Amino acid sequence: MSYQIHIIVGNLGETPELREASGQPVTSFSVAVNTRRGDKQTTQWYRVTAWNGLAETVVKYLEKGRRVLVEGSSLRPSAYIDREGNPRASLELTANRVQFMDSAPDDEEGAEEPAGSDIPF
């Protein structure tokens, strides 16, 4: 049996919020990964879920627009209907590690996390 690692780099589409599931802290957030081929750019959305201490750290330091690298497992497709009623698809990824790829905004209170900080699970 092989274990697959998936790595994505992109920007958060929303600010993560902490919740609880089965007594454990969890957060989910979307990451937009842009790909350019010639003059055409496409965006693939990933729905990332982080658990326990990783979820708490992600909620503490990340907000919409931040650039991140996410390493994870359990990549699976998910279908949904968008706000306009159109069928869409995204990929769901369970995070094992999140790495900040940019610095926190200057006006963010208590954000002392430098660019490139690594958050293991």
Backbone as a ProteinNet text record, in pm:
[ID]
protein_1_A
[PRIMARY]
MSYQIHIIVGNLGETPELREASGQPVTSFSVAVNTRRGDKQTTQWYRVTAWNGLAETVVKYLEKGRRVLVEGSSLRPSAYIDREGNPRASLELTANRVQFMDSAPDDEEGAEEPAGSDIPF
[TERTIARY]
83.6	0	88.3	59.4	139.4	66	142.9	90	121.6	19.8	40.8	39.2	134.2	142.1	102.7	17	-24.9	20.7	80	127.9	64.1	2.9	-53.9	0.6	11.7	51.3	-51.2	-110.9	-212.3	-250.9	-361.6	-409.4	-540.7	-554.4	-676.8	-793	-903.9	-1023	-1113.4	-1083.4	-1164.4	-1079.4	-1119.4	-1051.9	-1102.6	-1013.2	-1055.7	-1121.8	-1220.3	-1287.5	-1281.8	-1253.9	-1241.6	-1379.3	-1397.9	-1519	-1476.1	-1572.6	-1542.3	-1620.5	-1554.2	-1618	-1570.5	-1662.3	-1630.1	-1533.9	-1549.8	-1466.6	-1328.2	-1299.1	-1167.3	-1178.1	-1079.4	-1080.3	-1055.9	-1130.6	-1117.2	-1147.7	-1084.2	-1115.9	-1109.2	-1187.2	-1183.2	-1167.7	-1091.9	-1072.3	-1045.3	-1072.7	-1049.8	-917.1	-850.1	-724.1	-737.4	-709.5	-712.9	-572	-557.4	-428.3	-440.1	-360.4	-364.6	-259	-299.5	-209.9	-215.4	-99.9	-94	-32.6	-102.4	-52.4	-62.5	52	51.9	-19.1	-120.4	-196.3	-317	-343.5	-462.5	-428.8	-505.6	-489.2	-615.5	-596.2	-709.3	-689.3	-799	-794.5	-862.5	-791.1	-845.7	-864	-984.6	-1012.7	-997.4	-933.7	-918.7	-987	-1056.8	-1117	-1027.2	-960.3	-861.1	-920.8	-899.5	-943.7	-820.3	-811.7	-701.9	-762.6	-695.9	-746.6	-653	-707.4	-635.3	-546.8	-420.4	-330.2	-305.3	-301.6	-282.1	-400.4	-521.5	-640.5	-632.5	-592.8	-583	-479.7	-365.8	-261.1	-303.1	-365.1	-412.5	-509.8	-604.4	-703.9	-636.9	-534.1	-464.7	-389.7	-327.8	-237.9	-283.9	-379.7	-413.8	-543.9	-550.7	-671.9	-682.3	-798	-825.3	-713.4	-669.4	-566.6	-425.1	-399.3	-263.4	-220.1	-93.2	-36.1	19	-18.4	22.7	63.7	145.8	176.5	108.5	30.8	-37.1	8.6	53	87.7	-19	-73.1	-179.4	-197	-296.8	-330.8	-480.1	-528.3	-670.5	-733	-679.8	-734.2	-853.1	-967.8	-1087.9	-1170.7	-1237.2	-1319.9	-1452.8	-1509.3	-1637.2	-1716	-1841.3	-1928.2	-2019.6	-2051.2	-2142.1	-2208.3	-2307.9	-2378.3	-2336.8	-2289.5	-2245.8	-2365.2	-2336.4	-2440.5	-2536	-2487.6	-2571.2	-2645.1	-2628.8	-2698.2	-2625.3	-2498.6	-2419.3	-2346.9	-2341.5	-2265.8	-2115.5	-2046.7	-1902	-1838	-1706.1	-1631.9	-1510.9	-1472.1	-1349.3	-1282.8	-1163.3	-1090.2	-1075.9	-1101.3	-1089.6	-959.2	-885.1	-753.8	-746.8	-703.2	-680.5	-535.8	-515.2	-381.1	-302	-176.9	-81	17.2	33.8	130.5	85.2	103.2	74.9	196.5	242.2	356.9	316.1	340.8	310.5	409.5	360.7	447.9	465.1	401.2	413.8	412.5	432.2	428.7	287.2	257.6	127	118.4	-1.2	-17.3	31.9	87.5	143.6	41.9	-83.6	-184.1	-251	-207.8	-268.9	-216.8	-307.5	-269	-210.3	-97.6	-38.9	21.2	23.8	78	228.6	299	443.8	501.8	419	460.9	534.2	664.1	737.9	704.5	737.2	715.2	791.8	733.4	799.9	787.4	706.5	691.6	621.3	668.7	618.2	530.8	411.8	321.8	299.2	369.5	344.6	218.1	165.8	46.7	84.4
-117.5	0	124.2	217.7	339	455.7	547.1	666.8	784.2	856.6	969.8	1099.9	1185	1319.4	1415.1	1510.8	1612.4	1747.7	1829.1	1961.4	2063.5	2165.7	2275.2	2407.3	2506.9	2642.1	2735.5	2818.2	2910.8	3011.5	3081	3186.4	3145.7	3181	3150.7	3230.4	3161.6	3225.5	3279.3	3246.6	3291.2	3282.6	3355.7	3349.2	3226.5	3137	3015.5	3048	2967	2979.8	2845.1	2849.3	2727.6	2677.2	2546.9	2482.6	2351.2	2277.2	2150.8	2038.4	1926.8	1807.3	1688.1	1613.6	1497.3	1534.1	1654.7	1698.9	1746.7	1757.4	1801	1931.8	2023.4	2146	2115.7	2184.2	2164.1	2295.1	2315.6	2428.6	2383.4	2448	2423.3	2558	2559	2682.2	2646.9	2740.9	2717.4	2779.5	2712.3	2761.3	2762	2876.9	2890.8	2871.1	2774.5	2746.4	2786	2884.5	2933.7	2864.2	2825.4	2761.7	2840.7	2868.1	2943.4	2855.6	2849.6	2780.3	2879.1	2933.9	3037	3160.6	3206.4	3324.2	3289.6	3162	3119.8	3085.2	3142.6	3110.6	3041.5	2932.8	2863.6	2859.5	2852.2	2844.3	2716.3	2638	2516.5	2543.4	2519.6	2539.9	2410.1	2419.7	2308	2345.6	2251.1	2268.3	2194	2266.2	2208.6	2199.8	2086.3	2067.3	2040.8	2113.6	2095.3	2061.7	1973.7	1924.8	1959.6	1959.8	1970	2094.6	2078.9	2192.5	2266.6	2193.5	2258.4	2350.2	2305.8	2389	2516.3	2504.5	2620.2	2721	2672.3	2760.9	2829	2754.9	2812.1	2926	2904.2	3007.2	3129.8	3106.6	3217	3307.8	3250.8	3329.4	3356.3	3281.3	3296.2	3371	3444.3	3515	3515.6	3552.6	3555.7	3627.9	3567.3	3627.4	3582.7	3527.4	3484.1	3369.9	3369.9	3265.3	3154.5	3029.1	2915.2	2797.2	2712.9	2581.1	2482.9	2391.9	2290.7	2153.7	2073.5	1933.9	1850	1754.7	1676.7	1540.8	1473.5	1340.2	1336.1	1223.8	1202.6	1306.8	1317.3	1407.4	1340	1408.4	1350.8	1461.3	1428.1	1526.6	1548.3	1668	1701.3	1788.6	1755.1	1833.1	1921.9	2040.6	2131.8	2224.3	2299.3	2397.8	2536.6	2623.8	2757	2849.7	2973.9	3071.8	3100.2	3085.9	3110	2984.6	2874.8	2751.6	2663.3	2693.1	2614.8	2500.6	2384.1	2273.5	2303.1	2275.7	2298.9	2179.5	2177.5	2072.5	2133.7	2075.7	2114.6	1987	2002.3	1889.9	1913.4	1809.6	1819.3	1754.4	1826.1	1781.7	1793.7	1687.9	1691.8	1732.2	1846.2	1902.2	1826.7	1797.4	1744.3	1853	1953.3	2061.3	2183	2301.5	2427.8	2516.2	2576.6	2666.5	2801.4	2908.2	3043	3080.8	3138.2	3176	3327.2	3402.9	3547.9	3596.8	3725.9	3783.6	3826.3	3826.7	3874.5	4024.4	4075.4	4219.6	4294.1	4413.7	4492.6	4526.8	4545.1	4588.2	4472.2	4350.7	4235.6	4225.3	4232.8	4228.4	4093.7	4096.5	3975.5	3882.4	3922.3	3834.1	3853.4	3757	3763.4	3652.1	3586.6	3472.5	3521.5	3492.8	3536.5	3456	3511.3	3439.7	3308.1	3206.5	3076.7	2993.9	3037.5	2961	2829.3	2727.2	2592.5	2552.9	2502.5	2456.7	2307.6	2220.6	2077.3	2037.8	1919.4	1871.3	1813.7
0	0	0	-88.9	-96.1	-32.1	20.6	85.3	-4	-50.3	-139	-60.7	-92.9	-36.9	-148.4	-117.3	-213.4	-160.2	-247.6	-209	-301.6	-240.9	-318.6	-265.6	-352.6	-315.2	-375.4	-291.5	-341.1	-235	-260.5	-171.9	-107	21.9	93.6	36	12.8	-40.4	68.8	194.3	308	433.7	535.3	663.9	739.5	782.3	853.5	987.8	1025	1154	1224.6	1353.2	1432.7	1474.8	1468.8	1518.9	1584.3	1633.6	1699.3	1633	1612	1557.1	1637.2	1692.5	1776.4	1888.5	1943.8	2054.8	2016.8	1885.7	1840.6	1763.1	1780	1702.3	1554.6	1467.9	1323.6	1252.7	1139.7	1053.5	908.8	825.8	682	612.7	505.7	430.3	285.3	197.2	54.9	13.2	-81.2	-136.2	-288.4	-348.5	-493.9	-548.5	-638.2	-701.3	-848.1	-888.5	-1026	-1110.7	-1230.6	-1326.4	-1455.6	-1512.8	-1638	-1746.6	-1858.8	-1977.8	-2092.6	-2131.8	-2235	-2183	-2255.8	-2215	-2127.9	-2110	-2036.8	-1892.3	-1800	-1658	-1609	-1534.7	-1473.3	-1322	-1250.6	-1104.9	-1060.6	-982.2	-922.5	-773.5	-723	-581.1	-504	-388.5	-296.2	-166.1	-107.3	24.4	121	209.2	300.1	440.5	505.8	643.6	729.6	841.8	937.4	1073.1	1147.9	1275.5	1391	1511.1	1637.5	1645.1	1684.8	1700.4	1569.9	1460.1	1330.4	1300.6	1330.4	1308.9	1392.4	1517.7	1606.3	1556.5	1508.4	1459.1	1329.7	1239.5	1112.5	1139.8	1231.4	1263.5	1326	1404.1	1471.9	1374.7	1270.5	1186.6	1043.5	993.8	852.5	831.2	721.3	682.6	531.1	482.9	339.3	264.7	154.9	69.8	98.4	218.4	252	161.1	125.2	39.9	129	98	179.5	92.7	151.6	97.1	191	135	215.7	168.8	263.5	236.9	303.3	228	286.6	224.2	274.6	227.2	203.2	160.2	142.5	49.1	-71.6	-172.8	-239.8	-238.8	-301	-367.7	-477.5	-547	-474.1	-492.5	-431.3	-528.9	-550.9	-639.6	-556	-608.7	-539.5	-640.6	-595.2	-676.9	-627.4	-718.2	-677.2	-652.8	-616.2	-581.6	-697.1	-818.4	-936.1	-982.1	-909.3	-942.6	-1042.8	-1070.6	-1165	-1093.9	-1157.2	-1097.3	-1102.6	-994.3	-983.3	-914.1	-916.9	-847.7	-778.8	-669.5	-601	-551.6	-498.8	-441.8	-292.6	-213.6	-68.8	-24.6	60.1	105.3	257	324.7	468.8	492.4	561.1	579.9	685.7	653.3	749.7	792.4	703.8	728.7	650.7	710.1	642.4	660.2	551.8	557.9	501.9	578	531.3	421.9	314.9	203.6	193	280.7	281.5	425.7	444.5	578.5	611.9	742.2	787.5	760.9	736.2	718.8	842.3	823.4	933.3	1040.2	1001	1097.1	1171	1147.2	1213.3	1355.9	1452.8	1593.5	1631.4	1699.6	1753.3	1649.5	1524.6	1420.1	1414.2	1468.9	1469.8	1385.5	1308.3	1229.3	1104.3	1088.4	972	847.6	732	606.2	607.8	550.1	541.9	667.9	763.7	886.9	859.4	925.1	904.9	1022.5	992.9	1098	1075.8	1149.2	1133.4	1207.8	1175.7	1246.8	1379.7
[MASK]
+++++++++++++++++++++++++++++++++++++++++++++++++++++++++++++++++++++++++++++++++++++++++++++++++++++++++++++++++++++++++

